[in-house]
Every structure is written in structure tokens, then in C-alpha cells.
Amino acid sequence: MASSPKKYSSDFKAKVALEAIKGLETLNEISSEYGVHTTQITQWKKQVLDELPQIFAQPGSERAKNEEALIATLYQQIGQLKVELDFLKKKSGPYQH
């Protein structure tokens, strides 16, 4: 019976990859400590190192702009829902408890 592949959280993968990048322990030591095959650790380490420059490529202001746009949209939706709620409350008039 073949076992299904294990699912690891992104936090776990980052932690293991960081240990490999630090180089304070061998891959075999990290593998034993975390119960992950050395090949998998090597892949996670490569992925981190490949994607690391992209973190600095996007200015923080870009992320802030996206968050501000999301907040503005949410406030707009809240306002619309409040208007609709107020309208429905007026319409239901005597039926309110």
C-alpha cells in the first residue's frame, strides 16, 4: 500500500529551509530532526533562495497601496449595506419588534 505524500505547512517549510540555508547542521541532521527527506529540504532551500530577490523587488508601498484599496472597497461595501439596511428598516415600519 503506497502512502500518500505528506502535507507540510508553509511555516514548517520556511523553518526547515532556513535551517538548511544557515548551514549550522548538515542536511542529514536537519532531515533527522524534522523528519523530512534531504531531497525535499534541498528543493525548499532552492525555492527560498530563488524567490528571495522578489521580496525586495516589490516596494513596500505597493503592498500598502493594495491594502488601502482593499480597505476602501470594504468600507464602500459596508456603507452600501448600511444604506440597504436602513431602507429595509423604514419599509418594514410597523412590523418591527
N, CA, C and O atoms as CSV, one atom per row, in Angstrom:
chain,resi,resn,atom,element,x,y,z
A,1,MET,N,N,0.857,-1.187,0.000
A,1,MET,CA,C,0.000,0.000,0.000
A,1,MET,C,C,0.898,1.243,0.000
A,1,MET,O,O,1.732,1.404,0.890
A,2,ALA,N,N,0.734,2.092,-0.961
A,2,ALA,CA,C,1.538,3.306,-1.070
A,2,ALA,C,C,0.987,4.376,-0.141
A,2,ALA,O,O,-0.225,4.572,-0.039
A,3,SER,N,N,1.896,5.060,0.530
A,3,SER,CA,C,1.435,6.129,1.429
A,3,SER,C,C,1.268,7.417,0.640
A,3,SER,O,O,1.988,7.672,-0.326
A,4,SER,N,N,0.313,8.218,1.068
A,4,SER,CA,C,0.081,9.491,0.382
A,4,SER,C,C,1.150,10.486,0.819
A,4,SER,O,O,1.668,10.390,1.931
A,5,PRO,N,N,1.482,11.437,-0.046
A,5,PRO,CA,C,2.512,12.412,0.299
A,5,PRO,C,C,2.076,13.273,1.491
A,5,PRO,O,O,0.909,13.634,1.640
A,6,LYS,N,N,3.058,13.579,2.318
A,6,LYS,CA,C,2.759,14.403,3.494
A,6,LYS,C,C,2.528,15.843,3.067
A,6,LYS,O,O,3.111,16.327,2.097
A,7,LYS,N,N,1.663,16.512,3.816
A,7,LYS,CA,C,1.393,17.934,3.590
A,7,LYS,C,C,2.097,18.714,4.693
A,7,LYS,O,O,1.905,18.437,5.877
A,8,TYR,N,N,2.898,19.672,4.308
A,8,TYR,CA,C,3.626,20.498,5.263
A,8,TYR,C,C,3.130,21.938,5.156
A,8,TYR,O,O,2.850,22.428,4.063
A,9,SER,N,N,3.027,22.600,6.292
A,9,SER,CA,C,2.599,23.996,6.287
A,9,SER,C,C,3.719,24.866,5.717
A,9,SER,O,O,4.888,24.480,5.718
A,10,SER,N,N,3.342,26.030,5.239
A,10,SER,CA,C,4.349,26.950,4.691
A,10,SER,C,C,5.319,27.399,5.787
A,10,SER,O,O,6.502,27.611,5.520
A,11,ASP,N,N,4.821,27.546,7.020
A,11,ASP,CA,C,5.707,27.926,8.131
A,11,ASP,C,C,6.763,26.849,8.381
A,11,ASP,O,O,7.938,27.146,8.596
A,12,PHE,N,N,6.317,25.595,8.348
A,12,PHE,CA,C,7.241,24.481,8.566
A,12,PHE,C,C,8.293,24.443,7.464
A,12,PHE,O,O,9.484,24.303,7.744
A,13,LYS,N,N,7.854,24.568,6.207
A,13,LYS,CA,C,8.790,24.550,5.083
A,13,LYS,C,C,9.817,25.668,5.206
A,13,LYS,O,O,11.007,25.460,4.969
A,14,ALA,N,N,9.341,26.864,5.581
A,14,ALA,CA,C,10.248,28.008,5.728
A,14,ALA,C,C,11.264,27.752,6.829
A,14,ALA,O,O,12.445,28.059,6.673
A,15,LYS,N,N,10.809,27.192,7.937
A,15,LYS,CA,C,11.697,26.911,9.071
A,15,LYS,C,C,12.792,25.924,8.674
A,15,LYS,O,O,13.968,26.137,8.968
A,16,VAL,N,N,12.394,24.838,8.001
A,16,VAL,CA,C,13.354,23.820,7.582
A,16,VAL,C,C,14.316,24.387,6.540
A,16,VAL,O,O,15.523,24.158,6.620
A,17,ALA,N,N,13.792,25.122,5.571
A,17,ALA,CA,C,14.645,25.721,4.536
A,17,ALA,C,C,15.640,26.695,5.151
A,17,ALA,O,O,16.800,26.739,4.740
A,18,LEU,N,N,15.200,27.471,6.125
A,18,LEU,CA,C,16.087,28.428,6.783
A,18,LEU,C,C,17.211,27.711,7.520
A,18,LEU,O,O,18.354,28.167,7.513
A,19,GLU,N,N,16.887,26.596,8.151
A,19,GLU,CA,C,17.925,25.799,8.823
A,19,GLU,C,C,18.973,25.347,7.807
A,19,GLU,O,O,20.173,25.389,8.082
A,20,ALA,N,N,18.512,24.913,6.632
A,20,ALA,CA,C,19.433,24.464,5.589
A,20,ALA,C,C,20.276,25.620,5.070
A,20,ALA,O,O,21.464,25.451,4.794
A,21,ILE,N,N,19.670,26.788,4.938
A,21,ILE,CA,C,20.400,27.957,4.442
A,21,ILE,C,C,21.462,28.392,5.446
A,21,ILE,O,O,22.571,28.762,5.061
A,22,LYS,N,N,21.121,28.348,6.735
A,22,LYS,CA,C,22.085,28.719,7.774
A,22,LYS,C,C,23.341,27.867,7.704
A,22,LYS,O,O,24.448,28.364,7.909
A,23,GLY,N,N,23.167,26.578,7.414
A,23,GLY,CA,C,24.314,25.689,7.276
A,23,GLY,C,C,24.965,25.292,8.592
A,23,GLY,O,O,26.101,24.817,8.586
A,24,LEU,N,N,24.292,25.468,9.707
A,24,LEU,CA,C,24.861,25.108,11.002
A,24,LEU,C,C,24.802,23.601,11.245
A,24,LEU,O,O,25.551,23.063,12.061
A,25,GLU,N,N,23.904,22.931,10.529
A,25,GLU,CA,C,23.772,21.482,10.614
A,25,GLU,C,C,23.819,20.917,9.202
A,25,GLU,O,O,23.530,21.624,8.236
A,26,THR,N,N,24.179,19.653,9.082
A,26,THR,CA,C,24.172,19.013,7.775
A,26,THR,C,C,22.732,18.726,7.363
A,26,THR,O,O,21.819,18.747,8.189
A,27,LEU,N,N,22.546,18.459,6.076
A,27,LEU,CA,C,21.212,18.097,5.596
A,27,LEU,C,C,20.709,16.840,6.290
A,27,LEU,O,O,19.521,16.726,6.590
A,28,ASN,N,N,21.611,15.894,6.546
A,28,ASN,CA,C,21.205,14.665,7.226
A,28,ASN,C,C,20.727,14.955,8.652
A,28,ASN,O,O,19.767,14.343,9.119
A,29,GLU,N,N,21.385,15.872,9.337
A,29,GLU,CA,C,20.976,16.238,10.690
A,29,GLU,C,C,19.606,16.917,10.672
A,29,GLU,O,O,18.742,16.616,11.496
A,30,ILE,N,N,19.420,17.832,9.724
A,30,ILE,CA,C,18.137,18.530,9.601
A,30,ILE,C,C,17.036,17.532,9.239
A,30,ILE,O,O,15.923,17.607,9.761
A,31,SER,N,N,17.354,16.603,8.348
A,31,SER,CA,C,16.402,15.579,7.934
A,31,SER,C,C,15.948,14.742,9.131
A,31,SER,O,O,14.758,14.476,9.295
A,32,SER,N,N,16.896,14.334,9.955
A,32,SER,CA,C,16.556,13.544,11.144
A,32,SER,C,C,15.747,14.357,12.141
A,32,SER,O,O,14.795,13.855,12.739
A,33,GLU,N,N,16.128,15.611,12.315
A,33,GLU,CA,C,15.464,16.470,13.296
A,33,GLU,C,C,14.007,16.735,12.923
A,33,GLU,O,O,13.131,16.702,13.788
A,34,TYR,N,N,13.742,16.999,11.641
A,34,TYR,CA,C,12.400,17.395,11.210
A,34,TYR,C,C,11.619,16.273,10.516
A,34,TYR,O,O,10.437,16.444,10.216
A,35,GLY,N,N,12.262,15.132,10.259
A,35,GLY,CA,C,11.567,14.022,9.617
A,35,GLY,C,C,11.215,14.280,8.168
A,35,GLY,O,O,10.168,13.845,7.687
A,36,VAL,N,N,12.090,14.990,7.469
A,36,VAL,CA,C,11.874,15.332,6.061
A,36,VAL,C,C,13.076,14.830,5.267
A,36,VAL,O,O,14.213,14.970,5.717
A,37,HIS,N,N,12.843,14.253,4.103
A,37,HIS,CA,C,13.919,13.729,3.263
A,37,HIS,C,C,14.843,14.865,2.816
A,37,HIS,O,O,14.401,15.992,2.593
A,38,THR,N,N,16.114,14.550,2.693
A,38,THR,CA,C,17.105,15.570,2.304
A,38,THR,C,C,16.801,16.187,0.946
A,38,THR,O,O,17.046,17.375,0.738
A,39,THR,N,N,16.272,15.394,0.020
A,39,THR,CA,C,15.925,15.919,-1.301
A,39,THR,C,C,14.857,17.004,-1.181
A,39,THR,O,O,14.926,18.029,-1.859
A,40,GLN,N,N,13.864,16.773,-0.310
A,40,GLN,CA,C,12.795,17.754,-0.102
A,40,GLN,C,C,13.363,19.034,0.505
A,40,GLN,O,O,12.990,20.138,0.108
A,41,ILE,N,N,14.266,18.877,1.465
A,41,ILE,CA,C,14.895,20.046,2.105
A,41,ILE,C,C,15.662,20.851,1.070
A,41,ILE,O,O,15.593,22.080,1.060
A,42,THR,N,N,16.386,20.169,0.205
A,42,THR,CA,C,17.148,20.848,-0.849
A,42,THR,C,C,16.226,21.613,-1.789
A,42,THR,O,O,16.550,22.726,-2.205
A,43,GLN,N,N,15.075,21.023,-2.128
A,43,GLN,CA,C,14.115,21.704,-3.002
A,43,GLN,C,C,13.554,22.960,-2.331
A,43,GLN,O,O,13.447,24.012,-2.961
A,44,TRP,N,N,13.196,22.843,-1.043
A,44,TRP,CA,C,12.657,24.004,-0.317
A,44,TRP,C,C,13.708,25.108,-0.208
A,44,TRP,O,O,13.392,26.288,-0.363
A,45,LYS,N,N,14.944,24.728,0.055
A,45,LYS,CA,C,16.041,25.708,0.156
A,45,LYS,C,C,16.214,26.439,-1.176
A,45,LYS,O,O,16.350,27.662,-1.207
A,46,LYS,N,N,16.208,25.675,-2.279
A,46,LYS,CA,C,16.346,26.285,-3.605
A,46,LYS,C,C,15.197,27.240,-3.890
A,46,LYS,O,O,15.401,28.328,-4.429
A,47,GLN,N,N,13.983,26.825,-3.524
A,47,GLN,CA,C,12.801,27.666,-3.757
A,47,GLN,C,C,12.928,28.992,-3.000
A,47,GLN,O,O,12.641,30.057,-3.546
A,48,VAL,N,N,13.356,28.915,-1.757
A,48,VAL,CA,C,13.522,30.138,-0.956
A,48,VAL,C,C,14.569,31.048,-1.587
A,48,VAL,O,O,14.342,32.246,-1.758
A,49,LEU,N,N,15.695,30.481,-1.924
A,49,LEU,CA,C,16.774,31.297,-2.499
A,49,LEU,C,C,16.400,31.876,-3.857
A,49,LEU,O,O,16.810,32.988,-4.190
A,50,ASP,N,N,15.619,31.129,-4.649
A,50,ASP,CA,C,15.177,31.629,-5.955
A,50,ASP,C,C,14.179,32.780,-5.811
A,50,ASP,O,O,14.198,33.722,-6.603
A,51,GLU,N,N,13.313,32.704,-4.806
A,51,GLU,CA,C,12.247,33.699,-4.655
A,51,GLU,C,C,12.647,34.881,-3.772
A,51,GLU,O,O,11.941,35.890,-3.738
A,52,LEU,N,N,13.747,34.772,-3.073
A,52,LEU,CA,C,14.169,35.830,-2.160
A,52,LEU,C,C,14.322,37.201,-2.825
A,52,LEU,O,O,13.867,38.189,-2.249
A,53,PRO,N,N,14.931,37.312,-3.994
A,53,PRO,CA,C,15.062,38.639,-4.612
A,53,PRO,C,C,13.721,39.321,-4.904
A,53,PRO,O,O,13.640,40.549,-4.903
A,54,GLN,N,N,12.675,38.535,-5.152
A,54,GLN,CA,C,11.366,39.107,-5.459
A,54,GLN,C,C,10.782,39.857,-4.269
A,54,GLN,O,O,9.993,40.785,-4.443
A,55,ILE,N,N,11.167,39.460,-3.071
A,55,ILE,CA,C,10.680,40.149,-1.878
A,55,ILE,C,C,11.114,41.606,-1.906
A,55,ILE,O,O,10.356,42.500,-1.528
A,56,PHE,N,N,12.330,41.834,-2.354
A,56,PHE,CA,C,12.861,43.184,-2.389
A,56,PHE,C,C,12.504,43.925,-3.669
A,56,PHE,O,O,12.662,45.144,-3.745
A,57,ALA,N,N,12.025,43.198,-4.676
A,57,ALA,CA,C,11.658,43.825,-5.947
A,57,ALA,C,C,10.367,44.618,-5.816
A,57,ALA,O,O,10.208,45.645,-6.476
A,58,GLN,N,N,9.433,44.157,-4.969
A,58,GLN,CA,C,8.180,44.867,-4.781
A,58,GLN,C,C,8.335,45.833,-3.611
A,58,GLN,O,O,8.524,45.413,-2.469
A,59,PRO,N,N,8.255,47.114,-3.898
A,59,PRO,CA,C,8.377,48.067,-2.802
A,59,PRO,C,C,7.236,47.903,-1.808
A,59,PRO,O,O,6.126,47.521,-2.177
A,60,GLY,N,N,7.520,48.194,-0.556
A,60,GLY,CA,C,6.515,48.101,0.490
A,60,GLY,C,C,5.312,48.975,0.199
A,60,GLY,O,O,4.190,48.661,0.596
A,61,SER,N,N,5.558,50.089,-0.505
A,61,SER,CA,C,4.455,50.985,-0.820
A,61,SER,C,C,3.435,50.315,-1.741
A,61,SER,O,O,2.247,50.636,-1.690
A,62,GLU,N,N,3.893,49.388,-2.580
A,62,GLU,CA,C,2.980,48.657,-3.466
A,62,GLU,C,C,2.027,47.809,-2.633
A,62,GLU,O,O,0.825,47.765,-2.898
A,63,ARG,N,N,2.565,47.147,-1.641
A,63,ARG,CA,C,1.731,46.330,-0.752
A,63,ARG,C,C,0.759,47.222,0.010
A,63,ARG,O,O,-0.411,46.876,0.172
A,64,ALA,N,N,1.246,48.369,0.476
A,64,ALA,CA,C,0.390,49.303,1.225
A,64,ALA,C,C,-0.742,49.814,0.341
A,64,ALA,O,O,-1.876,49.949,0.802
A,65,LYS,N,N,-0.442,50.101,-0.928
A,65,LYS,CA,C,-1.473,50.573,-1.861
A,65,LYS,C,C,-2.557,49.520,-2.043
A,65,LYS,O,O,-3.746,49.836,-2.073
A,66,ASN,N,N,-2.133,48.257,-2.165
A,66,ASN,CA,C,-3.101,47.170,-2.336
A,66,ASN,C,C,-3.984,47.040,-1.103
A,66,ASN,O,O,-5.191,46.830,-1.220
A,67,GLU,N,N,-3.388,47.164,0.071
A,67,GLU,CA,C,-4.165,47.077,1.312
A,67,GLU,C,C,-5.134,48.246,1.432
A,67,GLU,O,O,-6.279,48.064,1.847
A,68,GLU,N,N,-4.681,49.445,1.071
A,68,GLU,CA,C,-5.548,50.620,1.128
A,68,GLU,C,C,-6.729,50.472,0.172
A,68,GLU,O,O,-7.854,50.834,0.515
A,69,ALA,N,N,-6.480,49.947,-1.016
A,69,ALA,CA,C,-7.551,49.742,-1.986
A,69,ALA,C,C,-8.565,48.723,-1.458
A,69,ALA,O,O,-9.772,48.904,-1.616
A,70,LEU,N,N,-8.071,47.657,-0.834
A,70,LEU,CA,C,-8.960,46.659,-0.266
A,70,LEU,C,C,-9.807,47.260,0.851
A,70,LEU,O,O,-11.011,47.014,0.923
A,71,ILE,N,N,-9.184,48.039,1.712
A,71,ILE,CA,C,-9.907,48.678,2.816
A,71,ILE,C,C,-10.974,49.622,2.275
A,71,ILE,O,O,-12.099,49.637,2.774
A,72,ALA,N,N,-10.630,50.408,1.259
A,72,ALA,CA,C,-11.592,51.337,0.670
A,72,ALA,C,C,-12.785,50.578,0.089
A,72,ALA,O,O,-13.932,50.990,0.258
A,73,THR,N,N,-12.511,49.482,-0.587
A,73,THR,CA,C,-13.587,48.669,-1.152
A,73,THR,C,C,-14.485,48.111,-0.058
A,73,THR,O,O,-15.709,48.116,-0.188
A,74,LEU,N,N,-13.879,47.633,1.011
A,74,LEU,CA,C,-14.665,47.078,2.118
A,74,LEU,C,C,-15.521,48.143,2.788
A,74,LEU,O,O,-16.677,47.887,3.126
A,75,TYR,N,N,-14.961,49.339,2.984
A,75,TYR,CA,C,-15.748,50.426,3.562
A,75,TYR,C,C,-16.912,50.802,2.649
A,75,TYR,O,O,-18.005,51.102,3.129
A,76,GLN,N,N,-16.685,50.788,1.350
A,76,GLN,CA,C,-17.746,51.088,0.395
A,76,GLN,C,C,-18.858,50.052,0.504
A,76,GLN,O,O,-20.039,50.400,0.503
A,77,GLN,N,N,-18.479,48.774,0.598
A,77,GLN,CA,C,-19.473,47.713,0.731
A,77,GLN,C,C,-20.241,47.846,2.045
A,77,GLN,O,O,-21.454,47.638,2.073
A,78,ILE,N,N,-19.557,48.186,3.119
A,78,ILE,CA,C,-20.215,48.380,4.412
A,78,ILE,C,C,-21.229,49.518,4.310
A,78,ILE,O,O,-22.356,49.396,4.791
A,79,GLY,N,N,-20.826,50.618,3.686
A,79,GLY,CA,C,-21.728,51.755,3.505
A,79,GLY,C,C,-22.956,51.372,2.707
A,79,GLY,O,O,-24.074,51.746,3.062
A,80,GLN,N,N,-22.756,50.627,1.631
A,80,GLN,CA,C,-23.878,50.194,0.798
A,80,GLN,C,C,-24.829,49.316,1.590
A,80,GLN,O,O,-26.046,49.476,1.502
A,81,LEU,N,N,-24.277,48.387,2.365
A,81,LEU,CA,C,-25.116,47.500,3.175
A,81,LEU,C,C,-25.886,48.277,4.239
A,81,LEU,O,O,-27.036,47.951,4.534
A,82,LYS,N,N,-25.262,49.300,4.815
A,82,LYS,CA,C,-25.936,50.113,5.822
A,82,LYS,C,C,-27.111,50.868,5.199
A,82,LYS,O,O,-28.191,50.937,5.786
A,83,VAL,N,N,-26.897,51.432,4.011
A,83,VAL,CA,C,-27.977,52.130,3.312
A,83,VAL,C,C,-29.130,51.163,3.040
A,83,VAL,O,O,-30.294,51.497,3.266
A,84,GLU,N,N,-28.802,49.969,2.557
A,84,GLU,CA,C,-29.839,48.978,2.271
A,84,GLU,C,C,-30.570,48.572,3.550
A,84,GLU,O,O,-31.792,48.423,3.543
A,85,LEU,N,N,-29.838,48.395,4.639
A,85,LEU,CA,C,-30.451,48.022,5.908
A,85,LEU,C,C,-31.392,49.118,6.409
A,85,LEU,O,O,-32.510,48.842,6.844
A,86,ASP,N,N,-30.922,50.361,6.341
A,86,ASP,CA,C,-31.766,51.482,6.769
A,86,ASP,C,C,-33.042,51.548,5.925
A,86,ASP,O,O,-34.127,51.783,6.457
A,87,PHE,N,N,-32.914,51.342,4.621
A,87,PHE,CA,C,-34.064,51.356,3.727
A,87,PHE,C,C,-35.066,50.264,4.114
A,87,PHE,O,O,-36.271,50.506,4.184
A,88,LEU,N,N,-34.548,49.067,4.363
A,88,LEU,CA,C,-35.422,47.955,4.726
A,88,LEU,C,C,-36.086,48.171,6.082
A,88,LEU,O,O,-37.232,47.773,6.289
A,89,LYS,N,N,-35.373,48.795,6.989
A,89,LYS,CA,C,-35.961,49.099,8.302
A,89,LYS,C,C,-37.122,50.078,8.139
A,89,LYS,O,O,-38.161,49.912,8.777
A,90,LYS,N,N,-36.957,51.102,7.286
A,90,LYS,CA,C,-38.031,52.082,7.043
A,90,LYS,C,C,-39.209,51.399,6.372
A,90,LYS,O,O,-40.356,51.671,6.723
A,91,LYS,N,N,-38.955,50.522,5.419
A,91,LYS,CA,C,-40.013,49.842,4.687
A,91,LYS,C,C,-40.820,48.913,5.594
A,91,LYS,O,O,-42.035,48.783,5.444
A,92,SER,N,N,-40.125,48.269,6.541
A,92,SER,CA,C,-40.820,47.295,7.388
A,92,SER,C,C,-41.619,47.998,8.508
A,92,SER,O,O,-42.503,47.392,9.113
A,93,GLY,N,N,-41.308,49.252,8.771
A,93,GLY,CA,C,-42.018,50.104,9.725
A,93,GLY,C,C,-42.721,49.413,10.854
A,93,GLY,O,O,-42.079,49.019,11.828
A,94,PRO,N,N,-44.047,49.249,10.757
A,94,PRO,CA,C,-44.830,48.740,11.882
A,94,PRO,C,C,-44.563,47.264,12.185
A,94,PRO,O,O,-44.977,46.769,13.233
A,95,TYR,N,N,-43.886,46.563,11.294
A,95,TYR,CA,C,-43.648,45.143,11.512
A,95,TYR,C,C,-42.434,44.883,12.376
A,95,TYR,O,O,-42.180,43.735,12.738
A,96,GLN,N,N,-41.677,45.911,12.717
A,96,GLN,CA,C,-40.503,45.739,13.568
A,96,GLN,C,C,-40.928,45.454,14.991
A,96,GLN,O,O,-41.972,45.932,15.435
A,97,HIS,N,N,-40.154,44.701,15.695
A,97,HIS,CA,C,-40.440,44.399,17.105
A,97,HIS,C,C,-39.599,45.247,17.992
A,97,HIS,O,O,-39.692,45.142,19.215
